[in-house]
Amino acid sequence: MNSSFWHQRWENNEIGFHEGKPNQLLVKYFHELSVAKGRWIFVPLCGKTLDISWLLSRGYRVAGAELSQLAIEQLFMELGMQPEIETVGNVEHWSANNLDIFVGDIFAMSGKMLGPIDAVYDRAALVAFPEDLRNRYAAHLMEMTGKAPQLLICYDYDQSLMEGPPFSVSNDEVHRHYAATYDLTPLASTEVSGGLKGKGPARENVWLLKRGER
Ligand SMILES: C[S@@+](CC[C@H](N)C(=O)[O-])C[C@H]1O[C@@H](n2cnc3c(N)ncnc32)[C@H](O)[C@@H]1O
């Protein structure tokens, strides 16, 4: 997926992925990360998700990465926050109380820009990338967050039935990206009601990725 695909989606308001309330899997499983309030949660490819406001309201600090400036303008407006904006390298840093959003390509961002991260919440980020970019994304995410624990939500379906995004990420693939670094715990696996975009059966899988004793 190139960047113009996503810019166009935001310009045309074709944002079917955006949910009108905090993600119910986040609400149900976030505690599994065991992160203390006041810690930093990184939301890669954040769009203007209401999950950010949910995390802030529970006392967390949130860092995000998003390509679309339009999405982030809407995010700050809907949160009722006035950002301070500065340029850092090839991206813009939009900040307000407890919120740090980097606007640009996630691959142009570094751990140094991001600062210390205590946990990652990946909903619709890994699955937003086609296969050839997912290896690069997973490695970059671990590198930039110092291998912080993750709550990961993926779809698994027959990729021949539909083009992504969201792309299918099988359980085997999750292991390929992350099992060398984390202990992987499947928290939930549910059938997507009515299938994914009505094209065929799909499962939505929730994973907890934590570093064990090694
Ligand atoms: C499927 S949406 C998910 C948004 C959000 N996580 C949610 O749950 O609503 C993927 C988002 O990633 C952004 N995006 C795509 N490629 C990106 C990249 N290389 N760097 C940063 N953001 C990107 C898109 O603009 C889009 O808003």
PDBQT file of the ligand as one rigid body, heavy atoms in Angstrom, charges set to zero:
ROOT
HETATM    1  C1  LIG A 301      -6.519   0.548   8.842  1.00  0.00    +0.000 C 
HETATM    2  S1  LIG A 301      -6.160   2.162   9.411  1.00  0.00    +0.000 S 
HETATM    3  C2  LIG A 301      -6.180   1.886  11.170  1.00  0.00    +0.000 C 
HETATM    4  C3  LIG A 301      -6.293   3.141  12.006  1.00  0.00    +0.000 C 
HETATM    5  C4  LIG A 301      -6.441   2.895  13.505  1.00  0.00    +0.000 C 
HETATM    6  N1  LIG A 301      -5.449   1.980  14.031  1.00  0.00    +0.000 N 
HETATM    7  C5  LIG A 301      -7.825   2.443  13.849  1.00  0.00    +0.000 C 
HETATM    8  O1  LIG A 301      -7.950   1.385  14.474  1.00  0.00    +0.000 OA
HETATM    9  O2  LIG A 301      -8.792   3.161  13.539  1.00  0.00    +0.000 OA
HETATM   10  C6  LIG A 301      -4.452   2.316   9.032  1.00  0.00    +0.000 C 
HETATM   11  C7  LIG A 301      -3.908   3.714   9.227  1.00  0.00    +0.000 C 
HETATM   12  O3  LIG A 301      -2.512   3.694   9.022  1.00  0.00    +0.000 OA
HETATM   13  C8  LIG A 301      -2.108   4.851   8.326  1.00  0.00    +0.000 C 
HETATM   14  N2  LIG A 301      -0.849   4.464   7.648  1.00  0.00    +0.000 N 
HETATM   15  C9  LIG A 301      -0.722   3.653   6.567  1.00  0.00    +0.000 A 
HETATM   16  N3  LIG A 301       0.568   3.494   6.246  1.00  0.00    +0.000 NA
HETATM   17  C10 LIG A 301       1.301   4.206   7.155  1.00  0.00    +0.000 A 
HETATM   18  C11 LIG A 301       2.694   4.428   7.346  1.00  0.00    +0.000 A 
HETATM   19  N4  LIG A 301       3.613   3.895   6.540  1.00  0.00    +0.000 N 
HETATM   20  N5  LIG A 301       3.076   5.209   8.376  1.00  0.00    +0.000 NA
HETATM   21  C12 LIG A 301       2.156   5.766   9.213  1.00  0.00    +0.000 A 
HETATM   22  N6  LIG A 301       0.814   5.591   9.076  1.00  0.00    +0.000 NA
HETATM   23  C13 LIG A 301       0.394   4.824   8.057  1.00  0.00    +0.000 A 
HETATM   24  C14 LIG A 301      -3.278   5.171   7.413  1.00  0.00    +0.000 C 
HETATM   25  O4  LIG A 301      -3.324   6.532   7.045  1.00  0.00    +0.000 OA
HETATM   26  C15 LIG A 301      -4.468   4.744   8.278  1.00  0.00    +0.000 C 
HETATM   27  O5  LIG A 301      -4.981   5.815   9.013  1.00  0.00    +0.000 OA
ENDROOT
TORSDOF 0
